[in-house]
């Protein structure tokens, strides 16, 4: 699996080097947050630029699961974003994740790309 993770910030870019244009993939968003995060949802903007410079952008609302850990520990959520997608071109896909507004308690966000089952 390909897991790309960075601190959540404005305009964080992930580069996904793709070589297989026939296999279907699943894409999840990974979120790590602490007890300062007192909300149950987070809206992010996700932009994808393909190797041939086409751009797709959309807002995506993450529904965070209820916390089952002590407050001092970081919580993690792996949330489905897209299922059974096909990357039509080989090359580098640039994926940008931008929070809709400032939120306290977010430690990191990531993108997990795996082969569909």
C-alpha positions in Angstrom: 0.0 0.0 0.0 1.0 3.6 -0.6 0.5 5.7 2.5 1.4 9.4 2.2 1.2 11.5 5.4 2.1 15.0 6.4 1.2 17.6 9.0 -2.2 19.1 8.0 -1.6 22.6 6.7 -2.8 24.9 4.0 -1.9 23.5 0.6 -0.1 20.3 1.7 0.9 18.4 -1.4 1.3 14.7 -1.9 3.0 13.1 -4.9 1.8 9.7 -6.0 3.9 8.1 -8.7 1.6 5.8 -10.7 2.6 3.1 -13.1 -0.4 0.8 -13.5 -3.3 2.1 -15.5 -5.5 -1.0 -15.3 -5.8 -1.9 -11.6 -8.6 -0.3 -9.5 -7.5 1.5 -6.3 -9.2 2.6 -3.1 -8.2 5.9 -1.5 -8.7 6.6 2.2 -8.0 9.8 4.3 -6.0 9.2 7.5 -6.4 11.7 10.3 -4.4 11.9 13.6 -5.8 14.3 16.2 -5.6 14.9 19.9 -8.0 16.0 22.7 -8.0 19.6 21.6 -10.1 18.5 18.6 -13.6 18.9 20.0 -15.5 18.6 16.8 -17.0 15.5 15.2 -16.6 16.5 11.6 -13.9 18.2 9.5 -14.3 19.6 6.0 -11.2 19.5 3.7 -10.7 20.5 0.1 -9.0 17.8 -2.0 -7.4 18.7 -5.3 -5.9 16.2 -7.7 -3.7 17.3 -10.7 -3.1 14.4 -13.2 0.2 13.8 -15.1 -1.4 15.6 -18.1 -2.3 18.7 -15.9 -6.0 18.1 -15.6 -7.3 19.3 -12.2 -10.2 18.1 -10.1 -11.1 19.7 -6.8 -13.9 19.0 -4.3 -14.9 19.5 -0.7 -15.0 16.4 1.4 -16.5 16.2 4.9 -14.9 13.7 7.3 -17.2 12.3 10.0 -14.9 11.5 12.9 -15.6 8.4 15.0 -16.3 8.8 18.7 -13.1 8.7 20.9 -12.4 5.5 22.9 -8.9 6.5 24.2 -7.8 8.5 27.2 -7.7 12.3 26.4 -3.9 12.5 26.5 -3.5 10.0 23.7 -3.7 10.8 20.0 -6.6 9.4 18.1 -6.5 8.1 14.6 -9.2 7.7 12.0 -8.9 6.0 8.6 -11.9 7.2 6.6 -13.0 6.1 3.1 -12.7 8.7 0.4 -12.9 7.0 -3.0 -13.5 3.4 -3.9 -12.6 1.5 -7.1 -10.9 4.4 -8.9 -8.7 4.0 -11.9 -5.7 6.2 -12.5 -5.9 6.5 -16.3 -2.3 7.8 -16.9 1.1 6.9 -15.7 3.2 9.5 -14.0 3.0 11.7 -10.9 -0.4 12.7 -9.5 -0.2 15.7 -7.2 -2.9 15.6 -4.4 -3.4 18.6 -2.2 -5.4 18.5 1.0 -6.5 21.9 2.5 -8.6 22.3 5.6 -11.8 24.3 5.1 -11.0 26.4 8.2 -8.4 26.4 11.0 -9.0 23.6 13.5 -7.1 22.9 16.8 -5.9 19.5 17.6 -5.1 18.1 14.2 -1.6 16.5 14.2 -1.5 15.0 10.7 -3.5 14.0 7.7 -2.6 11.4 5.2 -3.8 9.6 2.1 -3.7 5.8 1.8 -3.9 4.3 -1.7 -4.3 0.6 -2.0 -5.4 -2.0 -4.6 -9.2 -2.6 -4.5 -10.3 -6.0 -3.3 
